[in-house]
């Protein structure tokens, strides 16, 4: 999952670098004629952009890790994830250059955030129509959102480079590294919130006999000790989704109030670049480097599906803390569904 997002940054950065090879009037952001920005203003925009991403995507990635457990009814959770990534592939291919050329990076970021919020809200009441509609909106908005975010960071890095003596590659690496710090924090804080809200109340006895079946031979129907598979109460669900929606609304407000628009990133001729972008993308698959990347992306997709569905569904309760902090919730690597850390119960994590 995390690597997926890193790859999207690389793709976005590639697009911004390759733009000069096409008609310059259709590029999303160029430094020619750009409005001067002070160093403090550039760094402020970088912080606002990164922090808002962390606020909003904390809820999304936490809910992604919970789809195979909290929303396992009739396969709604995993199916909604399939819809998100299906629409995201289409939007990433056709929409970014069109919408960024027409409206600018800041407007795209704000609008995409608004379109993504219904998916988080749809997790309150499980309904096929609302959940799948929210997933489709999220997928359509995610392509332009990630592209606008990457283009914005790329542009302010180029502007910052003109105020210092460092080379542009080093500055761009620092800027994207700063953003990646906040991106990685979405998993930490998202799953911490999930653990605190959804911590199970059921306690296990000290002696438990379980079949020694884990890993590839794990049988989920025999996993009777896994309290994570019990759906959360309505109160817990409302609280969890309410927290994530509140964080998303706060990110939206910060985008509107504190993120500076790039004065030169609004064009009116984006439509003519769509066909060319599609053809260039197809031609790029002839290059050996791109062909070598394809197996890696396929592996990442398989790993993401395994981790966000099978792994999080089948992790077992471990051991109880009996030192007066019984019931303290933890997450395995801060990226799995909530479970109790229990002393005196020797169980093996069950991975299918």
N, C-alpha and C positions, 0 to 999 in steps of 0.2 A: 504494500500500500504506500508506504513512504517512498519507496523507490519509484513507484508510478508517478508520484507528484514531482520528484526530481527530474524524471525524464521529460515531463511536460515543460519544465523550466528550460531544459536543454533545447527542446523543439522550439519553444517561444524565442529563445535567444538566437537560434539558427535563423528563424524567420526575420528577426530584426537585423541580423547581419547580412542576409542575402537580399534585403529589400533594395539596395542600390543597384542590383543587377537588372531590376525591372524598371518600369516607368516610375521615376521618382515622385511624380505627382500622386501616385497611389500608395506610397509607403505610409505606414501608420504614424511614425514619429521620426523626424529627422532633426538633427541639431542645427541645420542651416536656418538662420533667422529666428532661432529660439529665444525666448525671453530669458535674460540673465537672472540667475538665482545665486544668492549667497550660500556659503557652505552650511551655515546653520539652517537655512531654509531647506536645503537639499536633504540634510540629515534628518530634519523634522519630518519631511515627507516620507523618507524611508522608514522611519520608526512608525509613523501613523499607518502606512500601508502594511507593514509586517505585523503590527499589533492587531489591526483590524482583521487580518487574515486569521491570526491565532484565535481571536474571539469567536469569529463565525465558524471556522472549521473545527473548533474544539467540539461543538455539538454534532457536526456531521460525522466525524470519524468515530466519536464515541457511540453514536447510534449505529454506524456501520458495524462495529464490533458486537453489537447487541441484536442485530437483525435475526440471526439464526436461533436466538433464545427468547428474547422479549417479544418478537413478532413472528414466532415460528408457526402460528396458526395457519394451516392450509398453505404453508410455504410463502406467505405474503412477504416476509422480510427478504429472503433470498431473491424472490422474483422482482421485488422493487429495486434491488441492487442491479439486477440484469438490465432493467429498463433504464436506470440512470446511466450505466456505462454504454449501452447501445446508443442512446441519444447523444451522449457525450462524444462518441466517435464521429457522428455525423456533424455535430455542431463545430467540433474542432477542425473539421476539414473545410467547411463552407462558410461559417459565420464570422470568425474573428476579424478578418481584414475588412469585410463589408461594414460591420457595425462600428469598428474602431475608426475607420476612415470617415464615417458619416457623423459620429457623435463624440469621439474623443475618449481617451482612456478613463477619465474620472466618471463620466456619465455611464460608460459601460460597466464599470465596477459597481456603481450605485444601483443601476437597474438590475444587474445580474444578482446582486445580493437580495434585492426585493423578490426576484423570481425564485430564488432558492429557498426562501423562508417557508413557503407553503409545504414543502416536503417535511421539514422538521415538525411543523404544526400537525401534519397528517398522522404522525405517530401517536397522537393522543388517543384517537378512536380508530381502531383497525377496520377500515373499509377498503375494498378493492378499488373502487372508483377514485376516492380521494388520495389514497396512497400511490396508485399508479400514475394519476394525473400529476401529483406533486413530484414524483420521480422523473416524469418526462420533462417537466419544467426545469428541474434541477439539472438534468443532463444537457438540455439545450442551452442553459445559462452558463454551465461550467466551462465550455470551450472558450467563449468570449472573455469570461472572467479571468481564466488562467493566462490567456494571451495578453489581455490588457495589463494585468499585473506584471508580467514579464517585460512587456514593452516599456512600461512606466519605469521599472527599476533600471532597465537598460539605458533609457534616455537620461535619467537623473545621474546615473554613473558617468555617462559621457559629459554631462554638464559639470559634474564635480571634477572630472579630469582636467578641465580647462582652468581650474582655479588652483591646482597643485602641480608639482613637478613629477608625480608618479606616472607610470605607464597605464594605459587604459585597461589592459588585461588584468593587472593587479587590482585596480580599483573596482572593476566589475566583479572580480572574484570575492572581494571583501563585501560588496553590497549584497551579492546573492548569498554569501555565507551568513551575513546578518539576518537576512530573510529566512534562511533555512533553519536558523536557531529557533525562531518563532514557529516555523512550520513543524518542527519536531516536537515542540511543546504541546501541540494540539493533542497528541496521543497521551502525553503524561497527564495533563489537566482534565482532558475529557474522560478518561477512564478513572481518574481519581474521583471526579464528581459522581460518575456512575456507581462506583463502589460505595461511596458514602450514602447515596440515596437508596440503592437497591440491596444493601447488605442483608443477607438472609437472617431470620430470627431463629430458625430451627438449629438445635445443637445436636451433635452426634454423640453416642456413648463412646466410652474409651476403647472398648474391644469390639471390632467389627471384622467379620469374615467376608472376604470378597474373592471372586474368582480371579486368578492371575492372568487376566486377559487385557492387554493394553497394546498400544501401537496399532499395527495393521490388523490385528485380530480382535480389536475392541468391539464389544457388542453393546450398542447404546441402549437397547431395551433392558439390559441387566444393570444399568447404572442408576440404581435406586437411591444411592446416597448423594446424588448431585442435586442439591437444592437450587442450583442456578436455573434448572429447567422448569421450575415453577414460575408461572407468569407473575409479574409484579402486580400489586394491588392498584386500584384506580388512583389512590392518593399518591403512591410512589410514582406512577406514570405521569400524573399531572405535574408533580413537583419537578421531575427530571426534565420533561419537555419544556416546562415553564422556564427553568433555568437556562436551557439552551436557546430558547426563543428570545429571552431577555438579553443574552449575550449577543445574539445576531442583531437585534434592534440597536443595541449599544454600538456595535461595529458600524451599522448603517449611519447612525447619527455622527460618529466620528469621521466617517468618510465625507459626509456632507459638509461638516463644519471645518475640518482641519486639513483635508487633502487638497493641495493646490492643483488646479487644472494646468495641463501643459498647453500654453497658448497656441502652439503651432501644430497640435495634433488633430485638428478638426478639418476634414476635407469633405468634398461632395461628389467624388467620382469613384467610390469604392466598388460599385457594381461591376465595372468593366474588368476589375482585377480578379474576380472570382473564378472565371473559366481558366485564366492563365495560371492562377494558383493551383488549381486542380491538376492541370497538365504538368506543371513543374514538379508537383509532388509525385506524380506517376513516373516522370523521367528520372527523378532522383533515386528510384529503386534500382536503377541500372548500376549505380556506383557500388563498388565492393564494400566500402565501409558501412553503407546502409544495409546491405544484405547480411553482413555479419551481425548487425544490431537486431535483426528480426528475431532470431532464436532467443536472444536475451529478453526481449519484450514479451514473447510468448511465455517464457518461463516465469517472468514476473506476474503475468496475468494468472497463471495457474497457482502460483504461490499466494497471491492475494485472495483468490477464491477459497483456497484451503484454509488460510489463516483466519479470514473474516467469517467463515461459515463452519467448517468441520472442526477446526481446532477450538474455537471459542464455544462451540456447542458441547464438546465432549471433555472439557477439562474437569478434573475431579477436585473435590475438597481435600485439603492436605492435613494440616494439624492445628490443634487448638492452642491458643495462648491462654494458659491458666494462671497467669501471674497478676490477675486483677484487671487485665485489659481484654477479657474474653469478648469475642464478637467484633474485634477490630477488623475492618475490611481491608483486603489487599488485592492487588491485581498482579498476575504473573507477568513480569516485565512491564507492568503498567499498560498492558495492551491486550488484556483478555477480559472476559466477563467476571463479575464480582464473585469471590469465594472467601470462605473463612480460612484463616491460617491456624490450624488446630494442633496442639501438642498431644502426643499419645496415640495418634492414629497414623499408622504407617501405610499410606496409599501411594500408588504410582499414578502420575498424570496420565490420563487416558487419551491417547492420540490415535485417531483412526488411521 
